[in-house]
Amino acid sequence: MKYDNNLVVIGAGSAGLIASLIAATVKARVTLVESGAMGGDCLNTGCVPSKTLIASAKAAHVLCHGERYGLKNVAGEVDFAKVMARVRNTIATIAPKDSMERYESLGVRCLAGHARVVDGHTVVVGDSRLTTRRIVVAAGAEPFVPPIPGIEGVDILTSDNIWNLDELPGRLAVLGGGPIGCELAQAFARLGSQVALIDMEDRLLPREDADAAAVIEAVLAEEGVEILTGHRATRIDPDAITLDTADESGKRVAFDRVLVAVGRRARSTGFGLEDLGVETNRDGTLVVNGALRTTSPTIYACGDVIGPYQFTHMASHQAWYASVNALISPFYRFQCDYSCVPWATYTDPEVARVGLSAEDAAAQGMDHEVTTHPLDDVDRAITEGRTEGFVKVVSKGDRILGATIVAPNAGEMIGEFVTAMRAGLGLKKILGTIHVYPTYLEANKLAAGAWRRRHAPEKLLGWVGNVHGVMRALP
């Protein structure tokens, strides 16, 4: 049988764009199908708009606390409509990079429309019938809205539609204390909303190091966010949320708008995959093997639709494996590498992580040690008045098992540990690397130095001290 395409990619988010670009780069015939906006969640409703909003909120926060820097009569009056206009302008500025025109120029055929997989070699898009040797599903994910009584009668906000706001909510209730909830709760509080952050867990950011989560919770509380951890929403009315806790029932939190940020669900249905018997996990993600092939031998998948990490950089990482394996199957296959996955939460300060946390290592029964160096001993942090963080390294001997950083630019700082772990470099190599002074990055080297001092060869140093004593007595 002859096919019109080597590859059909469904979804033009981070994963789909990279997968189709790789195929075109190696001169395969590839068609990319997208029913919504090119660029997917990251460009239109995720990374780009949220980080733009966070930047405006940070500027407002600094202006409102000018006295900390010796400034008088400085204040920032927020024009929320202009803030949101800036968000949309940023999206529009970046959008050409992800446009159909650009990808067509790079050799990718682009189709707008809803894709339906008829069989392992056929995808229908409107009136177009595409035959293909392999298919890559990169359909992404969408906000999960829990079935809380009354929620259907409330005009809720999610990470998808919050960017349509032009008026700042006076009172904003945020359901969900994960990365999205924490980032947006802090941003809206800094812009002037009265924010309540609600989560069933006993602490914020439950996937992060407990000490890191404690720093973020303290910062948010200091900035006026009402933290309601350990609270379960039992009902949502048009003007208030009813909460239940272990020792209190019926607590109500009034709001003008409510943001639901309790997680995201894979878009694995509606493309015909279920009719073909393609298996899914309990959370709705597609089942894939190490080569990112689904249970259908000609269909591969990558990005949020498979998890387990819903990050733009992970989607791009998986896209390489999915597209390459789809193109070269059955001659060879690469196993997707999850050995060194970093991520960051863009609160202020940021929380960045790679590898194991201390809790993870303990839960796995691994022999390990923890080295923590506080930012209040880092000169750059002192000069900027931003000492509320730390660098924490989990190691076994010299080998780095993981690292967590809480700092204003932790997302950049974590890169050194990612590279070290990927290249098999240990703490001694970080200690022996020249770091620019004064920078936050120096905290990484200081943490490595703290580890080295704990492992100093005391017997050898004692002997060397004796030798120096003898040498002082020599003529």
Secondary structure by P-SEA (a helix, b strand, c coil): cccccccccccccaaaaaaaaaaaaaccbbbbbbccccccccccccaaaaaaaaaaaaaaaaaaaccccccccbbbbbaaaaaaaaaaaaaaaacccccaaaaaaabbbbbbbbbbbccccccccccbbbbccbbbbcccccccccccccccccccccccccccccccccbbbbccccaaaaaaaaaaaaaccbbbbbbccccccccccaaaaaaaaaaaaaaccccccccccccccccbbbbbcccccbbbbbbcbbbbcccccccccccccccccccccccccbbbcccccccccccccccccccccccaaaaaaaaaaaaaaaaacccccccccccbbbbbbccccbbbbccccaaaaaaacccbbbbbbbccccaaaaaacccccbbbbbbccccccccccccccccccaaaaaaaaaacccaaaaaacccccccccaaaaaaaaaaaaaacaaaaaaaaaaaaaaaaacc
